[in-house]
Amino acid sequence: MFYSGFESDAAYFDLIAQSADAKDRKQLRQVSAAYRSLAKKGEPHFVSRGLHWSNRAAKCRELSEQFKNPACRTQLLRLAESYEVLAGASGEQPTLRKTSALSANLAALSRSPA
């Protein structure tokens, strides 16, 4: 099963960037670019709804570690909690599987100058 929601994730981070300060705006735009890159690849990365939402929660937690701004971190962690609720509502016992392309993009973001 393929996931095509990376483009909507990119749009979400573009939206957040509009009201962020200059430093956070730059990071948020980089996160958005990473998601757009994944959207173009169309990489399969989940096999069920529960796993899909759990993976999204894990991505939000990873992204939250990239920010120094407490408001950005808190917003991403709250989003992760919401995704975990959706994963639990699926009635499945999800097993997380990291997407290698996303991990590589996040690693590149953490190395880039702020």
C-alpha positions as CSV (number, residue, x, y, z in Angstrom):
1,M,0.0,0.0,0.0
2,F,1.3,3.5,-0.9
3,Y,1.0,6.6,1.1
4,S,0.5,9.8,-0.8
5,G,0.0,12.2,2.2
6,F,3.6,13.5,2.3
7,E,2.4,16.4,0.1
8,S,-0.2,17.4,2.7
9,D,2.4,17.1,5.5
10,A,4.6,19.5,3.5
11,A,1.7,21.9,3.1
12,Y,1.1,21.7,6.9
13,F,4.7,22.7,7.7
14,D,4.5,25.5,5.1
15,L,1.4,26.8,6.9
16,I,3.2,26.7,10.3
17,A,6.2,28.5,8.8
18,Q,4.1,31.5,7.9
19,S,3.7,32.5,11.6
20,A,7.1,31.3,12.9
21,D,10.1,33.5,13.6
22,A,12.8,33.7,10.9
23,K,15.0,30.9,12.3
24,D,12.1,28.5,12.8
25,R,10.6,29.5,9.5
26,K,13.8,28.3,7.7
27,Q,13.8,25.0,9.6
28,L,10.1,24.5,8.9
29,R,10.6,25.2,5.2
30,Q,13.4,22.6,5.2
31,V,11.1,20.0,6.8
32,S,8.5,20.8,4.2
33,A,11.0,20.3,1.4
34,A,12.0,16.9,2.9
35,Y,8.3,15.8,2.9
36,R,7.9,17.1,-0.7
37,S,10.9,15.1,-1.7
38,L,9.3,12.0,-0.2
39,A,6.0,12.8,-1.9
40,K,7.7,12.7,-5.3
41,K,9.2,9.3,-4.6
42,G,5.9,7.7,-3.7
43,E,7.8,5.4,-1.4
44,P,5.7,2.7,0.3
45,H,6.1,2.8,4.0
46,F,3.1,1.3,5.8
47,V,0.9,-1.7,5.6
48,S,-2.1,-0.8,7.8
49,R,-3.9,2.2,9.2
50,G,-2.6,1.6,12.7
51,L,1.0,1.4,11.4
52,H,0.4,4.5,9.3
53,W,-0.7,6.6,12.3
54,S,2.1,5.2,14.5
55,N,4.7,6.1,11.8
56,R,3.3,9.6,11.6
57,A,3.5,9.9,15.4
58,A,7.1,8.7,15.3
59,K,8.0,11.3,12.5
60,C,6.5,14.1,14.6
61,R,8.6,13.1,17.6
62,E,11.7,13.0,15.4
63,L,10.9,16.4,13.9
64,S,10.3,17.8,17.4
65,E,13.9,17.0,18.3
66,Q,15.1,19.3,15.5
67,F,13.6,22.4,17.0
68,K,14.9,24.6,19.9
69,N,11.7,26.6,20.1
70,P,9.5,25.1,22.8
71,A,6.3,26.1,21.0
72,C,7.3,24.2,17.9
73,R,8.4,21.2,19.9
74,T,5.1,21.2,21.9
75,Q,3.0,21.5,18.8
76,L,4.7,18.5,17.1
77,L,4.5,16.4,20.3
78,R,0.8,17.1,20.6
79,L,0.3,16.2,17.0
80,A,2.2,12.9,17.7
81,E,-0.2,12.2,20.6
82,S,-3.2,12.7,18.4
83,Y,-1.7,10.3,15.8
84,E,-1.2,7.7,18.6
85,V,-4.8,8.0,19.5
86,L,-5.8,7.3,15.9
87,A,-3.4,4.4,15.8
88,G,-5.1,3.0,18.9
89,A,-8.5,3.5,17.5
90,S,-7.6,1.3,14.5
91,G,-7.8,-1.7,16.8
92,E,-4.5,-3.0,15.6
93,Q,-1.2,-3.6,17.5
94,P,1.1,-1.5,15.3
95,T,4.8,-2.3,14.9
96,L,6.8,0.8,14.0
97,R,8.9,0.6,10.9
98,K,11.1,3.6,10.1
99,T,11.1,5.0,6.6
100,S,14.7,5.1,5.5
101,A,14.2,8.1,3.1
102,L,12.6,10.1,5.9
103,S,15.4,9.3,8.3
104,A,18.0,10.3,5.8
105,N,16.2,13.6,5.1
106,L,15.9,14.3,8.9
107,A,19.6,13.6,9.3
108,A,20.4,16.0,6.6
109,L,18.3,18.7,8.2
110,S,20.0,18.2,11.5
111,R,23.4,18.8,9.8
112,S,22.3,21.9,7.9
113,P,23.2,25.3,9.4
114,A,20.3,26.9,11.2
